[in-house]
Amino acid sequence: SGDGPFTIPLANFQMDGNAGKLVVDGADLTLNNFTNSTANYSGSDILIDNAGSLKFAHTGSADQIWLSNQTNITFGASGGGTFNTGNSSESGLNFVNNSTTKFITTGGAANYISGTNGFNLHGQNITFDVAKGTAADGNDLIVSARLWNNHGIIKDGAGTMVLTATNSNFRGNVTINAGKVIASTNSSLGAVQNGKSVFVNDGAELSIGAQDVFANAHSNNAVQFVVDGGKISNAGAVYNYLQNTTFKDGAELHAVDGNAVWKAFKLHNVNVLRNDDGSAAAPVRFTSAPNSPNAVIGFGDITGNIANGTSTLNIQDITSANASVSDDLPDLIISGIVADPTINTNTKETRPTAVKKTGNGMLELTAANTFTGQVTVSEGVLRLSGDALAVKAPIALEANGTLDLNAAEGTEKAFSGRVTGTGRTVKSGTGTLTLNTANGFEASSLNVSAGRANIVGTLSGDLAIADGASFSPGDGIGTLAVNGDFTVGDGAQLVFEFGEDASDLLVIGSEGTLDISEDAVLELLFSDADPSKTYTLIEAEGGLGEYADAEFWTDLLTTAADTNWQLQVVGNTLQAVFGASDSVPEPATWALLVLGAAGLFIVRKKRV
């Protein structure tokens, strides 16, 4: 103890590993290897307290200092201690970890592990058990000693550990079980190596504070990231490439900022997997800081142009209680902005990269994304909600793929993206969606499951309106052609608007059939309707079949006061005409809404 320095020849230093302990209390102690060969520190625990310092020194280039027989190095509760592995630029120097060494901090001021000798992880992993302390910047243990060789490091404890060395020859795994690890320097997480993995477990965080935190990071021989309930974030204007990532049970990827050219993250091949025991899990999230234009992610390999041109997002249904039964909850939610990846740092050229969604889970996009590469939904569901409905990327639906267009309660959204393929589409959410098919909309079916859908253009497949949902052809007054079957369920609403020159028109192709529930609701909105005109509401090129009876359509309305408008069936069309007939009973709640100088009459069946 005391504040003076003291040096001991390490060759003569031996303690009983079961009972002995070296205590450095407020002093500077140097253990010096004078042998110009291997010296052994065997077994005894070390306590560094009250800002004490323990240093290992050497005399020759061939020195090796071995930690053996499981050594625990503890920093006392006051903190401020230093463990110095020694400094040398001489080749051949090793500070060899040959046992299950553990560094433990117990609070107080920041502690330091320093020295250019660093740790040769030759024999075993090193564990850092870091408690929360009192450092103003929140950094509890700063490790500037370099790490190298094939074994790994393990981070336990709720505190924060910072890696500041360039560990370009560190080939072991990194396991973060608790607290935070900040990788603050290029190559601080080591080299890209076959079989190397970074594990970020439940409640833990890896903060990437430098660009290219792996040596030779621009290699397709990439590190495997497994984020099991933990979080990966970045800090500052940095970019990193993450290939072959696995996320589980509430894991998060968060972009705080990014490089002005390369942005925050580029991802290639992402897996979202169920818990190992098969239990239901919380959804995985990719998020970004608001008002940060560079906090953007992209998909693609390091050049943005690999042989097959596709990054795969394999998303299992992780939120369902039963792995064999899919639910309607998202499994990966990307609320951060996705953009086309940069492929040339000089020209700042970007290139669209194709993305393929596999697995039976749901991917939900919510941001105003700018990426333009094709998205192929091979399995499961791609849900677009919020600002993501203004998608720029073409979407291809394979037979087992579904596109879900979601308009939340109280919102009015529009979708005009290009859709191709043989999968199905769904309009969900209780809000209103205007769907314009001008850019092409090919799918086997569209099911309006909730809310209202205003659809204009042409649908190549079937259209179904579910109980409680509402449908209108056109955006305002317009026309929709359906080349498949048209189905209207119990309680579903059909809304037709009338103007001076035309009304909404629904055209059913020659191969399509009608299936209209007698408990459906027909709603007619007259605004500046011209009594001299006949308005065609439905045209069935293959005929109206069993619905070729005006009385059926009239029964979808209810009795009301006289209005002089009536429905009629002429050939394969349903029409509305003006006349004195009372054959079109109106709802008991005929409503007159005045819009400026124009009257808007609403005819509809009352809910019972």
HUKALIN-V280675 format. One record per residue. N is the residue number from 0. SS is DSSP state (2 for helix, 1 for strand, 0 for the rest). OMEGA is omega as a letter, one per 40 degrees, with the letter a starting at -180 (none if undefined). Layout:
n = [N/N]
ss = [SS/SS]
omega = [OMEGA/OMEGA]
This chain:
n = [0/1/2/3/4/5/6/7/8/9/10/11/12/13/14/15/16/17/18/19/20/21/22/23/24/25/26/27/28/29/30/31/32/33/34/35/36/37/38/39/40/41/42/43/44/45/46/47/48/49/50/51/52/53/54/55/56/57/58/59/60/61/62/63/64/65/66/67/68/69/70/71/72/73/74/75/76/77/78/79/80/81/82/83/84/85/86/87/88/89/90/91/92/93/94/95/96/97/98/99/100/101/102/103/104/105/106/107/108/109/110/111/112/113/114/115/116/117/118/119/120/121/122/123/124/125/126/127/128/129/130/131/132/133/134/135/136/137/138/139/140/141/142/143/144/145/146/147/148/149/150/151/152/153/154/155/156/157/158/159/160/161/162/163/164/165/166/167/168/169/170/171/172/173/174/175/176/177/178/179/180/181/182/183/184/185/186/187/188/189/190/191/192/193/194/195/196/197/198/199/200/201/202/203/204/205/206/207/208/209/210/211/212/213/214/215/216/217/218/219/220/221/222/223/224/225/226/227/228/229/230/231/232/233/234/235/236/237/238/239/240/241/242/243/244/245/246/247/248/249/250/251/252/253/254/255/256/257/258/259/260/261/262/263/264/265/266/267/268/269/270/271/272/273/274/275/276/277/278/279/280/281/282/283/284/285/286/287/288/289/290/291/292/293/294/295/296/297/298/299/300/301/302/303/304/305/306/307/308/309/310/311/312/313/314/315/316/317/318/319/320/321/322/323/324/325/326/327/328/329/330/331/332/333/334/335/336/337/338/339/340/341/342/343/344/345/346/347/348/349/350/351/352/353/354/355/356/357/358/359/360/361/362/363/364/365/366/367/368/369/370/371/372/373/374/375/376/377/378/379/380/381/382/383/384/385/386/387/388/389/390/391/392/393/394/395/396/397/398/399/400/401/402/403/404/405/406/407/408/409/410/411/412/413/414/415/416/417/418/419/420/421/422/423/424/425/426/427/428/429/430/431/432/433/434/435/436/437/438/439/440/441/442/443/444/445/446/447/448/449/450/451/452/453/454/455/456/457/458/459/460/461/462/463/464/465/466/467/468/469/470/471/472/473/474/475/476/477/478/479/480/481/482/483/484/485/486/487/488/489/490/491/492/493/494/495/496/497/498/499/500/501/502/503/504/505/506/507/508/509/510/511/512/513/514/515/516/517/518/519/520/521/522/523/524/525/526/527/528/529/530/531/532/533/534/535/536/537/538/539/540/541/542/543/544/545/546/547/548/549/550/551/552/553/554/555/556/557/558/559/560/561/562/563/564/565/566/567/568/569/570/571/572/573/574/575/576/577/578/579/580/581/582/583/584/585/586/587/588/589/590/591/592/593/594/595/596/597/598/599/600/601/602/603/604/605/606/607]
ss = [0/0/0/0/1/1/1/1/1/2/2/2/0/0/0/0/0/0/0/0/1/1/1/1/1/0/0/1/1/1/1/1/1/0/0/0/0/1/1/1/1/1/0/0/1/1/1/1/1/0/0/0/1/1/1/1/1/1/0/0/0/0/0/1/1/1/1/1/0/0/0/1/1/1/1/0/0/0/1/0/0/1/1/1/0/0/0/0/0/0/0/0/0/1/1/1/1/0/0/0/1/1/1/1/1/0/0/0/1/0/1/1/1/1/0/0/0/0/1/1/0/0/0/0/0/1/1/1/1/1/0/0/0/0/0/0/0/0/0/0/1/1/1/0/0/0/1/1/1/0/0/0/1/1/1/1/0/0/0/1/1/1/1/0/0/0/0/0/0/1/0/0/0/1/1/1/0/0/0/1/1/1/1/0/0/0/0/0/0/0/1/0/0/0/0/0/1/1/1/1/1/0/0/0/1/1/1/1/0/0/0/0/0/0/1/0/0/0/0/0/0/0/0/1/1/1/1/1/1/0/1/1/1/1/0/0/0/0/0/1/1/1/1/1/1/1/1/1/0/0/0/1/1/1/1/0/0/0/1/0/0/0/1/0/1/1/1/1/1/1/1/1/1/0/0/0/0/0/0/0/0/0/0/1/1/1/1/1/0/0/0/0/0/0/0/1/1/1/1/0/0/0/0/0/0/0/0/0/0/1/1/1/1/1/1/0/0/0/0/0/0/0/0/0/0/0/0/0/0/0/0/1/1/1/0/0/1/1/0/0/1/1/1/1/0/0/0/0/1/1/1/0/0/1/1/1/1/1/0/0/0/1/1/1/1/0/0/0/0/0/0/0/0/0/1/1/1/1/1/1/1/1/1/1/1/2/2/2/2/0/0/0/0/0/1/1/1/1/1/1/1/1/1/1/1/1/0/0/0/0/0/1/1/1/1/0/0/0/1/1/1/0/0/1/1/1/1/1/0/0/0/1/1/1/1/1/0/0/0/0/1/0/0/0/1/1/1/1/0/0/0/1/1/1/1/1/1/1/1/0/0/1/1/1/1/0/0/0/0/1/1/1/1/0/0/0/0/0/1/1/1/1/0/0/0/1/1/1/0/0/0/0/1/1/1/1/1/1/0/0/0/0/1/0/1/1/1/1/0/0/0/0/0/1/1/1/0/0/0/0/1/1/1/1/1/1/1/0/0/0/0/0/0/0/1/1/1/1/1/1/0/0/0/0/2/2/2/0/0/2/2/2/2/2/2/0/0/0/0/0/0/0/0/0/1/1/1/1/1/1/0/0/1/1/1/1/1/1/0/0/0/0/0/0/0/0/0/0/0/0/1/1/1/1/1/0/0/1/1/1/1/1/1/1/0/0/0/0]
omega = [a/a/i/i/i/a/i/i/a/a/a/a/i/i/i/a/a/a/a/i/i/a/i/a/i/a/i/a/i/i/a/i/a/a/a/i/a/i/a/i/a/i/a/i/a/i/i/a/i/i/i/a/i/a/i/a/a/i/a/a/a/a/i/i/a/i/a/i/i/a/i/i/a/i/a/a/i/i/i/a/a/i/a/a/a/a/i/i/a/i/i/a/i/i/a/i/a/i/i/a/i/i/a/i/a/i/i/a/a/i/a/i/a/i/a/i/i/a/i/a/a/a/a/i/i/i/i/i/a/i/i/i/a/a/a/a/i/a/a/i/i/a/i/i/a/i/i/a/a/i/a/i/a/i/i/i/a/a/a/i/a/i/a/a/i/a/a/i/i/a/a/i/i/i/a/a/a/i/a/i/i/i/a/a/i/i/a/i/i/a/i/a/i/i/i/a/i/a/i/a/a/i/a/a/i/i/a/a/i/i/i/a/i/i/a/a/a/i/i/i/a/i/i/i/i/a/a/a/i/a/i/i/i/a/i/a/a/i/i/a/a/i/i/a/i/a/a/i/i/i/a/i/a/i/i/a/i/i/a/a/a/a/a/a/i/a/i/a/a/i/i/a/i/i/a/a/i/a/i/a/i/a/i/a/i/a/i/i/i/i/i/a/a/i/a/i/i/i/i/i/a/i/a/a/i/a/a/i/a/i/a/i/a/a/i/i/a/a/a/i/a/a/a/a/a/i/a/i/i/i/i/i/i/i/i/a/i/a/i/a/i/a/a/a/a/a/a/a/i/a/i/i/a/i/i/i/i/a/a/a/a/i/i/i/a/a/i/a/a/a/a/i/a/i/i/i/a/i/i/a/i/i/i/i/i/a/a/i/i/a/i/a/i/a/i/a/i/a/a/a/a/i/a/i/a/i/a/a/i/a/i/a/i/i/i/a/i/a/i/i/a/i/a/i/a/i/a/a/a/i/a/i/i/a/i/a/a/a/i/a/a/i/a/a/i/i/i/a/a/i/a/i/i/a/i/i/a/i/a/a/a/i/i/i/a/i/i/i/a/a/i/i/i/i/a/i/a/a/i/i/i/a/i/a/i/a/i/a/i/i/i/a/i/a/i/i/a/i/a/a/a/i/i/a/i/a/i/a/a/i/a/i/i/i/a/i/i/i/i/a/i/a/a/a/a/i/a/i/a/a/a/a/i/a/i/a/a/i/a/a/i/a/a/i/a/a/i/a/a/a/i/a/i/a/i/i/i/a/a/a/a/i/i/i/i/i/i/i/i/a/a/a/i/a/i/a/i/i/a/a/i/a/i/i/a/i/i/a/i/a/i/i/a/i/a/a/a/i/i/i/i/i/i/i/i/i/i/none]
